[in-house]
Amino acid sequence: MRAVFGLVLIVGVALAGFAVFMVKDFLGQQAKMAAAQAKQVETVPTKTIYVAKRQLKYGEELTQADVRQVAWPAAALPEGVYTEKEQLFPAGDARPRYVLRLMEPSEAIMEVKITKPGEDAGLTSRLEKGMRAFAIKVDVSSGVSGFLRPGDRVDVYWTGRVEGFDRNSNGDVTKLIETGIKLVAVDQTSGGTISEAVVARTITVAVNPQQVAALAQAQSTGRLSLSLVGNHDDTVAEAIEVDQRSLLGLAEAPQIQEAREHPEEEICTIRTRRGSDVVETQIACN
C-alpha cells in the first residue's frame, strides 16, 4: 500500500509541475504578444507640427499663446504646415500675422490659413476696438485729385442748404464736420502701396458709430469734400462755417436786418365751421 501511495504522490507532483509549466509558458506568450503589439504601434512615424489651441476667427492676430505642438502621422501630414517655431514666428521679426480662415481647436496651422508677417487680413484687422468702416463717395475734386492713400488722415467738409433758412440771405453753407479721420481703404485697395495718383470713386474711413450716423446724414443731404492732413500735423482744426455772405464780406440785407430787429407781431387764430361757413377767431398765442 505504501508503494502505491508513493507512486500516486509522485504522479500528482509531476502533473502539478507540468500544469505550472504550461501556465507560465502561456503567460509568457501573452506578454510577448502584448509587447509586439505595443512595439508595432510605436513604429508609426510621426512629426511634430503646430495646431490651434483655441478657435481662431478671421481677422484675429495670431500669437504664440494661440498655438501648441502635437505629434501628427507623417503619412497624413497636410501641405504647408509649420514644424518649427522659427517658421511660424521668425526671430527678430515683430510684425504680426493674422488669421485668414476660421480654425477650430487642434486644427493644423497652414500657410493658406494665415497671412505673412506684416500683411493684414483686410479691413477687419485695421479697425480698432469700437471703430467702424464707412464709405464716402468722392471724385477728382472732392478726393484731393487722387492723392489719397490708405493710412492718411483727412478733414471732412459738408456743403448744403439748411432747411428753414432764408435762401436769399444765406444760400449754401460749408461747415467742417469731422477732423483727422483715418483712411483705411481707397476703392478696393487697403494697402499703402499705391505709387501714383489714382482718382477714386469711394474712400473708406474708420470712425465710431456716432460719426457714422453724422457722415451718413451729411452725405445724403449735401456734398462732402475732403482735405488732406499732413503726416506730422497734430493740430486740431477749430469749428469752421462759411456761407456766401461771410465768404464775400457782404453786409446783411437792410430788409432782413430790419425784420430781425422788429419782428412782426404773431397772431394766432382758430377756425370753427358753422354749417357751410368757416369762422376764424383770434386767440392768445401760447
C-alpha positions in Angstrom: 0.0 0.0 0.0 2.8 2.3 0.8 4.4 1.7 -2.6 1.1 2.6 -4.3 0.6 5.7 -2.2 4.2 6.8 -3.1 3.6 6.2 -6.8 0.4 8.3 -6.7 2.1 11.1 -4.9 4.9 11.2 -7.4 2.4 11.2 -10.3 0.4 14.0 -8.7 3.5 16.2 -8.1 4.6 15.6 -11.7 1.2 16.7 -13.1 1.2 19.8 -10.9 4.6 20.8 -12.1 3.5 20.2 -15.7 0.4 22.4 -15.1 2.6 25.2 -13.6 5.0 25.0 -16.6 2.1 25.2 -19.1 0.6 28.3 -17.3 3.9 30.0 -17.1 4.5 29.4 -20.8 1.1 30.7 -21.7 1.6 33.9 -19.7 5.0 34.3 -21.3 3.5 34.1 -24.8 0.8 36.6 -23.9 3.4 39.1 -22.6 5.4 38.7 -25.8 2.3 39.3 -28.0 1.4 42.4 -26.0 5.0 43.8 -26.3 5.0 43.0 -30.0 1.7 44.9 -30.5 2.9 47.9 -28.5 6.1 48.0 -30.5 4.1 47.8 -33.7 2.1 50.9 -32.6 5.2 52.9 -31.7 6.7 52.3 -35.1 4.2 54.5 -36.9 6.3 57.5 -38.0 5.1 60.9 -36.6 6.2 64.5 -37.0 5.6 67.5 -34.6 3.6 70.3 -36.1 1.7 73.4 -34.7 -2.0 73.4 -34.3 -4.6 75.9 -33.0 -5.0 75.9 -29.2 -8.5 77.5 -29.4 -11.0 78.6 -32.1 -9.4 81.3 -34.2 -11.6 83.7 -36.2 -11.0 85.6 -39.4 -9.0 88.8 -38.8 -7.6 87.9 -35.4 -3.9 88.3 -34.7 -2.1 85.0 -34.3 0.1 84.9 -31.2 2.3 82.2 -29.7 -0.3 81.7 -27.0 -2.8 80.6 -29.6 -0.8 77.6 -30.9 0.6 74.3 -29.5 2.7 71.4 -30.7 1.3 67.9 -31.4 2.6 64.6 -33.0 1.0 64.1 -36.4 1.2 61.0 -38.5 3.9 61.7 -41.1 1.9 59.9 -43.9 -1.1 62.2 -43.4 0.8 65.4 -43.0 -1.1 68.4 -44.7 0.8 70.6 -47.1 2.1 73.9 -45.8 2.1 73.1 -42.1 4.6 74.6 -39.6 7.0 72.2 -37.9 9.4 74.8 -36.4 8.8 77.8 -34.3 11.1 79.9 -36.4 8.9 79.2 -39.4 5.8 80.4 -37.7 7.2 83.2 -35.6 10.6 84.3 -37.1 13.1 85.5 -34.5 13.6 89.3 -34.5 10.5 89.9 -36.6 7.8 91.6 -34.5 5.4 92.1 -37.4 2.1 90.4 -36.7 0.3 87.6 -38.6 -3.5 87.4 -39.0 -5.9 84.6 -39.4 -7.4 84.3 -42.9 -9.8 81.4 -42.2 -11.8 80.1 -39.3 -9.8 77.4 -37.4 -11.2 75.1 -34.8 -9.1 73.8 -31.8 -6.4 71.2 -32.7 -6.7 72.2 -36.4 -3.3 72.4 -38.2 -1.8 75.8 -38.8 -1.2 76.1 -42.5 0.3 78.8 -44.8 -3.0 79.3 -46.6 -4.8 80.0 -43.4 -2.7 82.9 -42.1 -1.0 85.9 -43.5 2.7 86.5 -44.0 4.4 88.7 -41.3 3.3 92.3 -41.7 0.4 91.6 -44.1 -3.1 92.3 -42.9 -6.3 90.3 -43.3 -8.3 93.2 -44.8 -10.3 96.0 -43.2 -11.3 94.0 -40.1 -7.6 93.8 -39.0 -7.2 97.6 -39.5 -10.2 98.6 -37.4 -9.5 99.3 -33.7 -12.0 98.4 -31.0 -15.2 100.4 -31.2 -14.5 101.7 -34.7 -16.5 101.1 -37.9 -15.7 101.3 -41.6 -17.7 103.8 -43.6 -17.5 104.6 -47.3 -17.6 108.1 -48.7 -18.2 108.9 -52.4 -15.5 111.1 -53.9 -14.4 112.5 -57.3 -11.3 114.2 -58.6 -12.2 117.5 -56.8 -13.6 116.2 -53.5 -10.9 113.4 -53.3 -7.8 115.7 -53.3 -7.1 114.9 -57.0 -6.4 111.2 -56.3 -3.6 111.7 -53.9 -5.3 109.9 -51.0 -3.6 106.8 -49.6 -4.7 104.2 -47.0 -3.4 105.4 -43.7 -3.8 109.1 -44.5 -5.9 111.4 -42.3 -8.5 113.9 -43.7 -10.8 116.6 -42.6 -14.4 116.3 -43.9 -16.4 119.4 -45.0 -20.1 119.5 -45.7 -21.7 121.9 -48.2 -25.5 122.2 -48.4 -28.6 124.3 -47.7 -30.1 124.2 -44.2 -33.9 123.8 -44.3 -35.8 126.8 -42.9 -33.1 129.4 -43.6 -33.7 132.4 -45.9 -32.2 131.3 -49.2 -31.8 134.9 -50.4 -29.8 135.8 -47.4 -27.7 132.7 -46.6 -27.5 130.3 -49.6 -25.4 127.2 -49.3 -23.3 126.7 -46.1 -20.0 124.9 -45.9 -19.1 123.5 -42.5 -16.2 121.4 -41.1 -18.0 118.3 -39.6 -15.1 115.8 -38.9 -11.4 116.3 -38.3 -8.4 114.0 -38.6 -10.3 110.8 -39.5 -8.2 107.9 -40.8 -8.5 106.4 -44.3 -8.4 102.5 -44.3 -9.0 101.9 -48.0 -9.2 103.7 -51.3 -11.7 102.0 -53.7 -10.9 98.2 -53.2 -7.3 98.8 -52.0 -6.5 98.6 -48.3 -2.7 98.5 -48.7 -0.5 101.6 -48.8 1.5 100.5 -51.9 -0.2 102.8 -54.4 2.7 104.6 -56.2 0.8 107.1 -58.3 -2.3 109.3 -58.1 -5.5 107.3 -58.6 -8.9 109.1 -59.0 -11.0 107.0 -56.6 -14.8 106.7 -56.6 -15.0 105.8 -52.9 -12.8 106.0 -49.8 -13.3 104.1 -46.6 -12.7 105.7 -43.2 -12.5 104.3 -39.7 -15.0 106.2 -37.4 -17.1 105.5 -34.4 -20.8 104.7 -34.6 -21.8 108.3 -33.8 -19.6 109.6 -36.6 -21.1 107.0 -39.0 -24.5 108.5 -38.4 -23.2 112.0 -38.9 -21.4 111.2 -42.1 -24.4 109.3 -43.5 -26.7 112.2 -42.8 -24.3 114.7 -44.3 -23.7 112.6 -47.4 -27.5 112.3 -48.0 -28.3 116.0 -47.5 -25.3 117.7 -49.2 -21.9 117.4 -50.7 -18.8 116.1 -48.9 -15.3 117.4 -49.6 -12.0 116.1 -48.1 -8.9 118.0 -47.0 -5.7 116.0 -46.6 -3.9 116.4 -43.2 -0.1 116.3 -43.1 1.7 113.3 -41.6 3.3 115.4 -38.8 0.4 117.8 -38.3 -1.1 117.2 -34.8 -3.2 120.4 -34.6 -6.9 120.1 -34.2 -9.0 122.3 -36.6 -11.4 124.7 -34.9 -15.1 124.9 -35.7 -15.4 126.4 -39.3 -18.6 127.5 -41.0 -18.8 129.7 -44.1 -21.8 130.9 -46.1 -22.0 133.1 -49.2 -22.3 136.4 -47.4 -19.4 135.8 -45.0 -17.3 134.5 -47.9 -17.9 137.7 -50.0 -17.9 140.0 -47.0 -21.4 141.3 -47.7 -23.5 143.1 -45.1 -26.9 141.7 -44.2 -29.7 143.0 -46.4 -31.5 146.0 -44.8 -34.9 144.5 -45.0 -33.7 141.3 -43.4 -31.9 143.2 -40.7 -35.0 145.3 -40.0 -37.2 142.2 -39.9 -34.9 140.7 -37.3 -34.8 143.9 -35.2 -38.6 144.5 -35.5 -40.2 141.1 -35.8 -43.9 141.1 -36.8 -46.4 140.5 -34.0 -47.5 136.9 -34.1 -51.3 136.4 -34.5 -52.9 133.1 -33.5 -56.4 132.1 -34.6 -58.7 129.1 -34.6 -61.2 128.1 -37.3 -64.7 127.0 -36.5 -67.1 125.6 -39.0 -70.7 126.7 -38.6 -72.8 125.0 -41.2 -71.3 125.9 -44.6 -69.3 128.8 -43.2 -65.9 128.8 -41.6 -65.4 131.5 -38.8 -61.8 132.5 -37.9 -61.5 133.7 -34.3 -58.3 135.3 -32.8 -56.9 133.8 -29.6 -54.0 134.4 -27.3 -50.8 132.7 -28.5 -49.1 130.3 -26.2 
